[in-house]
Amino acid sequence: MAAPQEIQVTFVSGKDLQNVNWRHGPIKPYAVVWVDPSSKLATKVDEKGDTYPTWNSTLVIPLFCPINDDTNLYVDVIHAGNEEKTKPLIGSAKLNLRDVLKDSGRYEEYEKSLKLKRPSGRPQGKVDVKVLIRGPGYHVPDQSRAIPSYGHPQRAPYGAPQPAPYVAHPSTPYGAYPPASYGALSGYGYPYAQQPLQLPQNPYYPFAQQGGYSYNAYNY
């Protein structure tokens, strides 16, 4: 069944991220996004940007529920590494989708610099995103709807009535290993691979929890 709505999220870049790997060197950040915690998508890893990463990754999330005051887009930014005593979670943020609709409506990009925080509420940097909510009249190829995916679409100029649909790269589950072109890190999962999901065995980051992270410490 096709989703009645889709959320297109473009992760542009990060700013002044906290280096959670300071004992060993730079961080290699990637972003994870979801509305439903059972369906998480991830960007590519930025191997070189350190605390100022650039992703330019676009993810499409099917949305089967109506957008109300409690419908949020959740974001985690994570270090792709397994260094000793390094906690991979850099920071988390959330964005209320009702606010996106009020500001931009459908088919208009909403640009936001999200403030990342630790569960304790400590600031951890910012992430620049663009969010577009698509109504049911926007037709994406069936493969893109059925399989979570990422890619770099050739989009119409900003402000166009309806951008042309694109076919994204094949997706892989959050927590799996990357394609060979990225160069794998041993012991900890990169976000992409053409193979079944393999969760990293890391005691500091609860990948397997269905409920995601607690946002009770946030004061928005």
TABEL-V339454 format. One record per backbone hydrogen bond with DSSP energy under -0.5 kcal/mol. CO is the residue of the C=O (numbers start at 1). NH is the residue of the N-H. E is the energy in kcal/mol with one decimal. If there is no record, write none. Layout:
# TABEL-V339454
CO/NH/E
CO/NH/E
This chain:
# TABEL-V339454
5/63/-3.0
6/8/-0.6
6/134/-3.0
7/9/-0.6
7/61/-2.9
8/132/-2.6
9/11/-0.6
9/59/-3.1
10/12/-0.8
10/130/-1.9
11/56/-0.9
11/57/-1.8
12/55/-1.9
12/56/-1.0
13/128/-2.9
15/126/-2.2
18/20/-1.3
19/22/-1.0
21/24/-1.9
21/25/-2.2
27/50/-0.5
28/80/-2.6
29/46/-2.5
30/78/-2.9
31/43/-2.5
32/76/-2.4
33/41/-2.4
34/74/-3.2
35/37/-0.6
36/39/-2.5
40/174/-0.7
41/33/-2.7
45/47/-0.9
49/52/-2.2
51/17/-2.5
53/14/-2.5
57/11/-2.9
58/151/-1.4
59/9/-3.0
60/62/-0.5
61/7/-3.0
62/64/-0.5
63/5/-1.3
66/68/-0.6
68/71/-1.7
70/72/-0.8
71/97/-2.5
71/98/-0.6
72/74/-0.6
73/95/-2.3
74/34/-1.8
75/93/-2.4
76/32/-3.1
77/90/-2.7
77/91/-1.4
78/30/-2.0
78/80/-0.5
79/81/-1.5
83/86/-1.7
85/87/-0.6
86/88/-0.6
88/79/-2.7
91/77/-2.6
92/117/-2.2
93/75/-2.8
95/73/-3.2
96/100/-1.1
97/101/-2.2
98/102/-2.4
99/103/-2.0
100/104/-3.0
100/105/-0.8
101/105/-1.2
109/111/-0.6
110/131/-2.8
112/114/-0.8
112/129/-2.9
114/116/-0.6
114/127/-2.2
116/124/-2.7
116/125/-0.5
117/92/-2.6
118/121/-2.4
122/118/-2.2
124/18/-1.7
125/116/-2.8
125/124/-0.5
126/15/-2.9
127/114/-3.0
127/129/-0.5
128/12/-2.4
128/13/-0.9
129/112/-2.4
130/10/-3.0
131/110/-2.9
132/8/-3.1
132/134/-0.6
133/107/-1.8
134/6/-1.4
135/138/-1.6
137/139/-0.7
138/140/-0.6
141/144/-0.8
141/145/-1.4
142/146/-2.6
143/147/-2.0
149/60/-1.0
150/169/-1.5
151/58/-1.7
153/155/-1.1
157/160/-2.0
166/168/-0.7
169/150/-0.7
173/176/-1.8
179/182/-1.9
179/183/-0.7
180/183/-0.6
185/188/-0.7
191/176/-0.6
193/195/-0.9
200/202/-1.3
202/205/-1.1
205/207/-2.1
206/209/-1.1
209/212/-1.0
215/218/-1.6
